[in-house]
Amino acid sequence: MTEAAKQDGPIPDVPMFDYRAQLKPLRAQMLAAIDRVLDSGTLILGGEVEAFERAFAEAHGGGHAVGVNSGTDALVIAFLALGVQPGDEIVTVANTAVPTVSAIRMVGAMPVFVDVDPRTALMDLEQVAAALGKRTKVVVPVHLYGNMVDVDRLRTVVAGRGIAIVEDCAQAQGATLRGRPAGTFGDIAAYSFYPTKNLGAYGDGGACLTRDAQLAERLRSHRMYGFAGAYYAERDGINSRLDPIQAAILGVKLPHLPQWVERRRALAALYDRSLPPHVPRVVAAADVAHGYHLYVVRVADRDRVRDELRARGVMTGVHYPHAIHRMRAYAALPGAQQSLPHSEALAREVLSLPMWPELGEDAVQRVAAAVAAVVR
Ligand SMILES: Cc1ncc(COP(=O)(O)O)c(C=O)c1O
């Protein structure tokens, strides 16, 4: 038995995700980068984090990147930097990952949910205007699965009301809208480097991106106790800093991101061609070059389909099985009882198929054949 198999059990025939294939060609460079950090004499922030922040901002056409401990913290710190106060309202969607909403709650704000377009699974911009109120401080469009909300259009909906836009880019690295990268449209963008993401660390990590130098300074202050200068708190803050070892690893990986995303697109196109036509897909929005963090179809009878796919050696995921306004944690919120029919239907039906850049074409075809065999 191999070392990996001893630790993690036998590798399934087609797993949902496997970072080890990507590790192989980059291992020597990553170990050298980690060594550099160990020898540097700086284990918190410092040159490695700054170098990655510069490279990450440059990869997005400029601005300021601020490395933090996770995508969740990137959202929390973005809200703090924008001056969100307890009781303020933040408009978002209920079919996202829980952290989009837990971050809103961590700053004491109230999530206000709008439904999504059932074809793209993205925020329905037609519904946003009606959700805005006197206390609305921020709208968070979630670029779910690597698909992208039209943030330019959203900007026109919120215009003139002093409402900020924080793009949740956790799943959207490498996606573009009319040729512009996700994260360059809003006031601040929040990224996650969770290991499965299009650009993943080897542990937790995240970043904020903004073009506004003053906001960047506030983000930096909030991620470190609210400091302005040594041992002096100018504002409330937390401790959430991108680890230099993770920054060094991410610096090795970043130049490969465009080609990895291209590969995801090629695999998605192969899924498009190979899956039977009666299986509906969640589709790319207009003008979007999708980043395909996830490739998502819809099936009724999902539990049975998953079981039968597993029996054929095909692992799948569900992103996500519960609409957030229906979760116990949020039962006391005003929006808990509202009806969001498309978000709720997606929660019942979405199914994510295996997707990562090193996945082979043969594996995609095998998955598609298994789906054809089990989806009625
Ligand atoms: C849409 C979305 N937002 C936020 C997050 C939070 O990121 P993290 O897990 O790095 O805290 C994630 C990742 O899980 C996500 O998918």
Ligand as a Chemical Component Dictionary entry (heavy atoms), coordinates in Angstrom:
data_LIG
# 
_chem_comp.id                   LIG 
_chem_comp.type                 NON-POLYMER 
_chem_comp.pdbx_formal_charge   0 
_chem_comp.three_letter_code    LIG 
# 
loop_
_chem_comp_atom.comp_id 
_chem_comp_atom.atom_id 
_chem_comp_atom.alt_atom_id 
_chem_comp_atom.type_symbol 
_chem_comp_atom.charge 
_chem_comp_atom.model_Cartn_x 
_chem_comp_atom.model_Cartn_y 
_chem_comp_atom.model_Cartn_z 
_chem_comp_atom.pdbx_ordinal 
LIG C1 C1 C 0 -18.748 31.476 -1.762 1  
LIG C2 C2 C 0 -17.803 31.364 -0.593 2  
LIG N1 N1 N 0 -17.653 32.416 0.225  3  
LIG C3 C3 C 0 -16.810 32.377 1.271  4  
LIG C4 C4 C 0 -16.060 31.258 1.535  5  
LIG C5 C5 C 0 -15.183 31.246 2.754  6  
LIG O1 O1 O 0 -13.857 30.932 2.505  7  
LIG P1 P1 P 0 -12.970 30.200 3.611  8  
LIG O2 O2 O 0 -13.377 28.766 3.630  9  
LIG O3 O3 O 0 -11.574 30.406 3.103  10 
LIG O4 O4 O 0 -13.195 30.889 4.900  11 
LIG C6 C6 C 0 -16.160 30.148 0.695  12 
LIG C7 C7 C 0 -15.341 28.937 0.883  13 
LIG O5 O5 O 0 -15.625 28.028 1.571  14 
LIG C8 C8 C 0 -17.064 30.186 -0.392 15 
LIG O6 O6 O 0 -17.207 29.151 -1.213 16 
# 
loop_
_chem_comp_bond.comp_id 
_chem_comp_bond.atom_id_1 
_chem_comp_bond.atom_id_2 
_chem_comp_bond.value_order 
_chem_comp_bond.pdbx_ordinal 
LIG C1 C2 SING 1  
LIG C2 N1 SING 2  
LIG C2 C8 DOUB 3  
LIG N1 C3 DOUB 4  
LIG C3 C4 SING 5  
LIG C4 C5 SING 6  
LIG C4 C6 DOUB 7  
LIG C5 O1 SING 8  
LIG O1 P1 SING 9  
LIG P1 O2 DOUB 10 
LIG P1 O3 SING 11 
LIG P1 O4 SING 12 
LIG C6 C7 SING 13 
LIG C6 C8 SING 14 
LIG C7 O5 DOUB 15 
LIG C8 O6 SING 16 
# 
